[in-house]
């Protein structure tokens, strides 16, 4: 729009055209619920499945033997964290470099202290990126032996190894 509120016609407006290329890097490269990461033995992913209807679900359609289908539902808790998360704007032309043309603008999240580059005094603390959420799922399956459905012998809560670690 111009200063009078009129919309410019197509092709009349000279606009800034800029490419944006982002590079994303993280440690670890993938989150693993079964193997701890690094020297501190950090589990980067924790999973918990809570079976809402018991180990074998509910027989439906009809309610007597033989049944046609089994229904089950779960609540799923997920927690995780990245040891290091880095985003680079590698097309950034704001930071000139005499050899490479420009330097990437970089944003890093990892545990540590933030220091003033001039005085070297501590100006803050930085923490890792952490996340958690709860979701749910349900399934209806035919009778019979299907792997992962009704084969847990009434185990109502399944947890990955990270939930068993005492802090």
C-alpha positions in Angstrom: 0.0 0.0 0.0 1.1 3.5 -0.6 1.0 6.5 1.8 -2.7 7.1 0.7 -3.8 3.6 1.4 -4.0 2.5 -2.2 -2.9 -1.0 -3.2 0.0 -1.1 -5.7 -0.7 -2.7 -9.0 1.2 -5.9 -9.7 4.6 -5.2 -11.2 4.6 -1.5 -9.9 6.1 -2.2 -6.5 9.9 -2.6 -6.1 10.4 -5.1 -3.3 13.4 -6.4 -1.4 14.1 -9.9 -2.6 16.2 -12.0 -0.2 17.0 -15.6 0.1 17.0 -17.3 3.5 18.9 -20.5 4.1 18.9 -22.0 7.6 21.2 -24.7 8.8 19.9 -26.7 11.9 22.2 -28.8 13.9 21.6 -30.7 17.1 23.2 -33.0 19.6 22.5 -35.8 19.7 21.5 -36.2 16.1 18.5 -38.3 17.2 16.7 -38.7 20.5 17.0 -42.2 21.9 14.7 -43.6 24.7 16.8 -46.7 25.3 20.5 -45.5 25.3 21.9 -42.7 27.5 23.9 -40.0 25.7 27.3 -38.7 26.5 29.5 -38.8 29.6 26.7 -37.6 31.9 24.6 -40.6 30.8 21.6 -38.4 29.9 18.5 -40.0 28.5 17.4 -37.5 25.8 13.9 -39.1 25.4 11.5 -40.6 27.9 8.3 -42.4 26.9 5.5 -43.7 29.1 2.4 -45.5 27.7 -0.5 -45.8 30.1 -3.1 -48.4 29.1 -6.5 -46.9 30.0 -8.6 -50.0 29.5 -6.4 -52.7 31.0 -3.8 -55.0 29.5 -6.1 -56.8 27.0 -8.6 -54.0 26.2 -12.3 -54.4 26.0 -14.0 -57.1 23.9 -16.7 -55.5 21.7 -19.1 -56.6 19.0 -20.7 -58.7 20.6 -19.9 -58.7 24.3 -20.0 -62.5 24.5 -17.6 -65.1 23.2 -16.6 -65.2 20.4 -16.1 -61.4 20.0 -15.5 -59.6 16.7 -13.2 -56.8 17.9 -11.1 -55.6 20.8 -10.9 -51.9 21.7 -8.1 -50.3 23.7 -6.8 -46.8 24.4 -3.6 -45.3 25.7 -2.3 -42.0 27.2 1.3 -41.4 26.0 3.7 -39.1 27.9 6.8 -37.9 26.1 9.7 -35.9 27.5 12.9 -35.0 25.9 15.8 -32.5 25.6 18.5 -31.5 23.2 22.1 -31.3 24.6 22.9 -28.7 22.0 20.6 -27.0 19.4 22.0 -24.7 16.8 20.5 -22.6 14.1 22.6 -20.7 11.5 21.5 -18.2 8.9 24.1 -19.1 6.3 22.9 -16.6 3.8 23.2 -13.7 6.2 25.1 -10.8 4.6 25.2 -8.7 7.8 28.5 -10.1 9.2 31.1 -9.5 6.5 34.2 -11.7 6.3 37.2 -10.7 4.1 37.9 -14.4 3.1 34.5 -16.1 3.0 32.3 -13.1 2.1 30.2 -13.2 5.2 29.9 -15.1 8.5 26.8 -17.0 9.5 24.6 -15.5 12.2 24.4 -18.3 14.8 22.0 -19.1 17.6 23.0 -21.8 20.1 21.1 -23.3 23.0 23.1 -25.5 25.4 23.6 -25.5 29.1 26.2 -22.9 30.2 26.8 -19.3 31.2 26.5 -16.2 28.9 29.4 -13.8 29.1 29.9 -10.3 27.9 32.5 -10.5 25.1 34.1 -7.2 26.2 34.3 -7.5 30.0 34.0 -11.3 30.3 31.5 -10.8 33.1 28.6 -13.3 33.4 25.4 -11.8 32.1 23.1 -14.8 32.3 22.5 -18.5 32.3 21.5 -20.7 29.3 19.6 -23.9 29.6 18.9 -26.8 27.2 15.8 -26.9 25.1 13.4 -29.3 26.8 10.0 -30.4 25.8 7.1 -32.6 27.0 3.6 -33.4 25.9 0.9 -35.9 26.5 -1.1 -37.4 23.7 -3.5 -40.3 23.3 -4.4 -43.1 20.8 -6.9 -45.8 20.5 -7.3 -48.9 18.3 -9.9 -51.5 17.4 -8.5 -54.9 16.3 -9.9 -58.2 15.4 -9.5 -61.2 17.8 -6.4 -63.3 17.6 -2.7 -62.8 18.3 -1.5 -59.4 17.0 1.9 -58.2 18.2 1.6 -55.3 20.5 -2.1 -55.6 21.2 -3.3 -57.6 24.1 0.1 -59.3 24.6 1.4 -57.4 27.6 -0.1 -59.7 30.3 -2.0 -56.9 32.0 0.9 -54.4 32.1 -0.9 -51.1 32.4 2.1 -48.7 32.5 5.1 -49.2 30.2 8.0 -46.9 30.7 11.3 -46.4 28.9 14.5 -46.8 30.9 14.8 -43.0 31.6 11.8 -43.0 33.8 13.5 -45.6 36.1 16.6 -43.4 36.7 16.6 -41.7 40.1 17.8 -38.1 40.0 
